[in-house]
Amino acid sequence: MQGDDACVEGAIAASCNLFAGYPITPATEISVRMSNRLFDVGGIFVQGADELDSLAIVIGAVWGGWKAMTATSGNGICLMQENIGYAAMTETPCVIADIQRAGPGTGAATKAMQGDVYQIRYGSNADYSIIALAPNSPQEMFDLTVKAFNLSETYRVPTFILSDEIIGHMREKVVIPEAEEVCIVKRKEPDVELENFLPFKSEYDTDVPPMPAFGDGYRMPVSGFSRTETGAPSVDFEVHEKLVTRLWNKVEKNADKIIEVEQNWVEDSDVIVLSYGSTARAAYEAVLKARKEGIKAGFSRLITIWPFPDKYVKTLAENVKVIMVPEMNMGKIVREVQRAAEGLAKVVSFPKPGINIHTPDEIKREIRRITG
């Protein structure tokens, strides 16, 4: 199955019942398959007027009680930024698949890049936190789409499937489990009387408030303004500080529960090749080849990109001499690795600006150069 199609099947397995999107290469296949598959499960497909409109439809649907997602590429993420910030501020659980392509600008529509790493995290204004997962196979396009919906519902945040053209258009075997085998998380609903409900008051020290749907009878002003726990707009510093701190902490304080990584041969390594997404496939092969030549190389793959796994990278840095970061951009995640590993290990960037992915031999040669 193609990666984009696997994303659709993962969404439906996670109980997604509304999709709104605008066609854009290399994410169009998600829209096309959704336009057929959602009718099989009693869902709704909407083609938005553009990407901004599409995410607005998704947000509105979620507040109506639906599970909803959209899909786009880097140019579309640019247009969605206003509503990404609005979703973060209003704590709207939604899933956004970003099938990255070469840029900037219109770029090369049919070629891959890992250029949106910072855009999805910091693209909208001010302070908030999101979750982003980076699949490296069609199977993970299925699995991580299910996980994205569950994380989004748990923490009430926009959650990204940060893929790229290579994984989106790759065809590999995908195992789809029976429906009863899929873990599905439902958003927490309020359990108080209508008149006692505070729409933005978190419970049980989770930093995540319960979320009813419009029409359930609860009073719910939902705006992008700084607000009190009743939802009333406020310019008071203490109110704003409490709100923004909670929007940040509900993800960052739970990073250890959210973060997922994969690693091999790190215990005896002098150099670790740390990567993510499609580049990690080449990195894995490169490390295998290097080890066959007697080089003490290890492999690390970030499955969760945001929140960034600072603790994990610091632990790696405490036990190796060098961390090498190949990625299809001019050096983005490597900056996060440098920050986490500062004073502990040398961090080497190995960038490539999209269109062509790193080959295993290119990465192996760089490993050999680093290790002397």
C-alpha positions in Angstrom: 0.0 0.0 0.0 1.1 3.5 -0.7 2.1 5.6 2.3 -0.6 8.3 1.7 -3.2 5.5 1.5 -2.0 3.9 4.7 -2.4 7.3 6.4 -6.1 7.3 5.4 -6.6 3.8 6.7 -4.9 4.7 10.0 -7.2 7.7 10.3 -10.3 5.7 9.7 -9.1 3.0 12.1 -8.8 5.8 14.7 -12.4 6.8 14.2 -11.8 9.8 12.0 -15.2 10.7 10.5 -14.5 14.0 8.8 -11.7 15.2 6.4 -11.4 18.6 4.9 -8.5 19.4 2.6 -7.3 21.1 -0.6 -5.4 19.1 -3.3 -1.6 19.6 -3.1 1.2 17.4 -4.3 2.4 15.1 -2.7 -0.6 14.8 -0.3 -3.3 14.7 -2.9 -3.7 10.9 -2.6 -4.8 11.3 1.0 -7.7 13.6 -0.2 -8.6 11.3 -3.0 -8.7 8.1 -0.9 -10.6 10.0 1.9 -13.2 11.1 -0.6 -14.1 7.5 -1.2 -13.4 5.8 2.1 -15.2 8.1 4.5 -18.5 7.3 2.9 -17.9 3.6 3.8 -17.9 4.6 7.5 -20.6 7.2 7.5 -18.2 10.1 7.5 -18.0 13.4 5.6 -15.5 14.6 3.0 -15.1 18.3 2.3 -12.8 20.0 -0.2 -12.0 23.4 1.3 -11.6 26.5 -0.8 -7.9 26.5 0.3 -5.7 25.2 3.1 -6.7 27.9 5.6 -10.4 27.2 5.0 -9.8 23.4 5.3 -8.3 23.6 8.7 -11.1 26.0 9.8 -13.6 23.3 8.8 -11.7 20.7 10.7 -11.6 22.9 13.9 -15.4 23.6 13.6 -16.1 19.9 13.1 -14.1 18.9 16.2 -16.1 21.3 18.3 -19.2 19.7 16.9 -18.0 16.4 18.3 -16.3 14.9 15.3 -12.8 13.4 14.9 -11.3 15.3 12.0 -8.1 15.8 10.1 -6.6 17.5 7.1 -3.6 16.9 4.9 -1.2 19.2 3.0 2.4 20.0 2.2 4.8 22.8 3.1 3.1 25.5 1.1 -0.3 24.6 2.6 1.2 24.6 6.1 2.2 28.2 5.4 -1.5 29.1 4.8 -2.7 27.1 7.8 -0.6 28.9 10.4 -3.3 31.2 11.6 -5.6 28.3 12.4 -2.9 26.2 13.8 -2.4 28.9 16.4 -6.1 29.2 16.9 -6.4 25.4 17.4 -3.6 25.5 19.9 -5.1 28.4 21.8 -8.6 26.9 21.9 -7.2 23.4 22.7 -8.8 21.8 19.7 -7.7 18.2 19.1 -7.0 17.8 15.3 -4.6 15.9 13.1 -2.6 17.5 10.3 -0.7 15.3 7.8 2.2 17.2 6.3 3.7 15.3 3.3 6.7 17.5 2.9 8.1 18.5 -0.5 11.1 20.5 -1.7 11.0 24.2 -1.1 11.1 27.1 -0.3 8.2 28.6 -2.2 6.5 26.3 -4.7 9.8 24.4 -4.9 9.8 21.0 -6.5 6.3 19.6 -6.0 7.1 16.0 -6.8 10.3 15.7 -4.7 10.9 15.3 -1.0 12.5 17.5 1.6 12.4 17.6 5.4 12.0 21.4 5.4 8.9 21.9 7.6 10.4 20.8 10.9 10.4 24.3 12.4 7.4 25.5 10.5 5.0 23.1 12.2 6.5 23.8 15.6 7.0 27.5 15.6 5.0 28.7 12.6 2.2 30.4 14.4 2.6 33.3 16.8 3.7 33.2 20.5 4.0 30.3 22.9 2.2 27.0 22.6 3.2 23.3 22.2 2.2 20.7 19.6 3.1 17.1 18.9 4.7 15.8 15.7 5.5 12.2 14.7 7.8 11.2 11.8 7.0 7.9 10.1 9.6 6.2 8.0 7.5 3.6 6.2 3.9 3.0 4.9 3.3 0.8 7.9 4.2 3.6 10.2 2.0 6.0 8.2 -0.8 3.7 9.4 0.4 3.2 13.0 1.5 6.7 13.7 -1.7 8.2 12.3 -3.6 6.1 14.8 -1.2 7.3 17.5 -1.5 11.0 16.3 -5.3 10.9 16.8 -4.9 9.3 20.3 -2.3 11.9 21.4 -4.4 14.7 20.0 -7.4 13.6 21.9 -5.4 13.0 25.1 -3.7 16.4 25.2 -6.1 18.5 23.1 -3.5 19.8 20.7 -2.9 19.9 17.0 -0.9 16.8 16.2 1.2 16.4 13.0 2.2 13.4 10.9 5.4 14.8 9.6 6.0 12.7 6.5 7.5 13.5 3.1 7.1 12.7 -0.6 9.3 9.6 -0.4 7.2 7.9 2.4 3.9 9.3 1.1 4.5 7.7 -2.4 6.4 4.6 -1.3 4.6 1.2 -1.6 5.3 -1.5 1.0 3.3 -4.2 2.8 1.0 -2.7 5.4 -0.6 -4.8 8.1 -4.0 -3.4 9.2 -5.2 -5.0 12.4 -8.8 -5.9 13.1 -10.9 -3.0 14.4 -11.1 -4.4 18.0 -7.3 -4.6 18.1 -6.9 -0.9 17.6 -6.5 1.3 20.7 -8.7 4.3 20.4 -8.6 7.2 22.8 -11.8 9.3 23.2 -11.6 12.9 24.5 -12.6 13.4 28.1 -16.0 14.8 28.5 -17.2 16.9 31.5 -18.9 15.2 34.4 -20.3 18.2 36.2 -23.7 19.9 36.1 -24.2 22.4 33.2 -24.3 25.4 35.4 -21.0 24.5 37.2 -18.9 23.8 34.1 -15.8 25.9 33.5 -14.8 25.2 29.9 -11.1 25.9 30.3 -10.4 24.6 33.8 -8.1 21.6 33.8 -8.8 18.7 36.2 -6.7 16.3 38.2 -3.4 18.1 37.6 -3.5 17.0 33.9 -3.4 20.5 32.5 -6.0 19.2 30.0 -9.6 20.4 30.5 -12.6 18.1 29.5 -14.2 18.9 26.2 -17.9 18.7 25.5 -19.3 19.3 22.0 -21.4 22.2 20.9 -25.0 21.2 21.4 -24.4 19.4 24.7 -25.8 22.3 26.6 -22.6 23.7 28.1 -21.7 27.3 27.8 -18.6 27.4 25.7 -17.2 30.7 24.4 -14.3 29.5 22.1 -12.1 32.4 20.9 -8.5 33.0 20.3 -8.3 35.7 23.1 -6.4 35.2 26.3 -9.2 34.0 28.7 -10.2 33.0 32.1 -11.4 29.5 33.0 -14.9 30.6 32.0 -13.7 31.5 28.5 -14.1 35.2 29.1 -11.5 37.4 27.4 -8.9 38.8 29.8 -5.8 41.0 29.7 -4.7 40.3 33.3 -1.1 39.1 33.5 -1.8 36.4 36.0 -4.7 35.0 34.0 -2.6 35.1 30.8 0.5 33.6 32.5 -1.6 30.7 33.9 -3.2 30.0 30.5 0.0 30.1 28.4 2.0 28.0 31.0 -0.7 25.4 30.9 -0.9 25.3 27.1 2.9 24.7 27.2 3.1 22.3 30.1 0.4 19.9 29.0 2.7 18.7 26.3 6.2 19.5 27.6 5.6 18.2 31.1 4.3 14.9 29.6 7.2 14.6 27.1 8.4 11.3 28.6 5.0 9.8 28.0 4.8 11.0 24.4 8.3 10.6 23.1 9.1 7.5 21.0 12.5 6.6 19.6 14.3 3.7 18.0 17.9 2.8 18.4 20.4 0.0 17.6 24.1 -0.6 18.5 24.4 2.5 20.7 26.1 0.8 23.7 29.4 0.2 22.0 29.5 3.1 19.6 31.9 6.0 19.2 29.6 7.7 16.7 25.8 7.8 16.6 23.9 8.5 13.3 20.7 10.2 14.5 18.0 10.8 11.9 14.3 10.7 11.3 11.7 10.0 8.6 12.8 8.7 5.2 16.5 9.7 5.8 16.6 7.2 8.6 16.2 4.4 6.2 19.4 5.3 4.4 21.1 6.0 7.8 20.3 2.5 9.1 21.8 0.9 6.0 24.9 3.1 6.3 25.4 2.1 9.9 25.1 -1.6 9.0 27.8 -1.2 6.4 30.0 0.8 8.7 29.8 -1.9 11.4 30.7 -4.6 8.9 33.9 -2.6 8.3 34.7 -2.5 12.0 33.6 1.0 12.7 31.9 1.5 16.0 28.8 3.2 14.7 25.3 3.3 16.2 21.8 4.2 14.9 19.2 6.4 16.5 15.8 7.4 14.9 13.5 10.0 16.3 9.9 8.9 15.8 8.6 11.8 18.0 10.1 15.1 16.7 8.1 17.4 18.9 8.2 17.6 21.9 11.9 17.2 21.2 13.6 14.3 23.2 16.1 16.4 25.1 16.7 13.8 27.8 17.3 11.0 25.3 19.7 13.0 23.2 21.6 14.1 26.4 22.0 10.5 27.4 23.3 9.6 24.0 25.8 12.4 24.1 27.1 11.3 27.5 28.2 8.0 26.0 29.6 8.7 22.6 32.1 11.0 21.0 30.2 12.2 18.0 26.5 12.5 17.0 26.0 12.9 13.2 22.7 14.2 11.9 21.8 13.6 8.3 18.6 15.3 7.2 17.1 16.6 4.0 17.4 20.3 4.8 20.2 22.7 5.6 20.3 21.8 9.2 17.3 22.0 11.5 17.0 19.1 13.9 20.8 19.2 14.2 20.3 22.5 16.1 18.1 20.8 18.7 20.7 18.0 19.0 23.5 20.6 19.5 21.5 22.2 22.2 20.7 19.0 24.1 24.3 17.6 23.7 26.1 20.8 24.5 29.4 20.2 26.3 29.0 16.4 26.1 29.6 15.3 22.5 30.6 16.8 19.1 27.6 17.2 16.8 28.1 17.1 13.1 25.5 18.2 10.6 25.2 16.3 7.3 22.6 18.3 5.3 21.1 17.8 1.9 18.5 20.4 0.6 15.9 18.0 -0.7 15.0 16.4 -4.1 17.8 13.8 -3.7 17.8 11.7 -0.5 21.1 10.7 1.2 22.4 7.4 0.0 23.7 4.8 2.5 27.2 5.1 0.9 27.2 8.9 1.3 26.4 8.5 4.9 28.9 5.7 5.4 31.7 7.8 3.8 30.8 10.7 6.2 30.9 8.2 9.2 34.4 7.1 8.0 35.6 10.7 7.7 34.3 11.6 11.2 35.9 8.5 12.8 39.2 9.1 11.0 
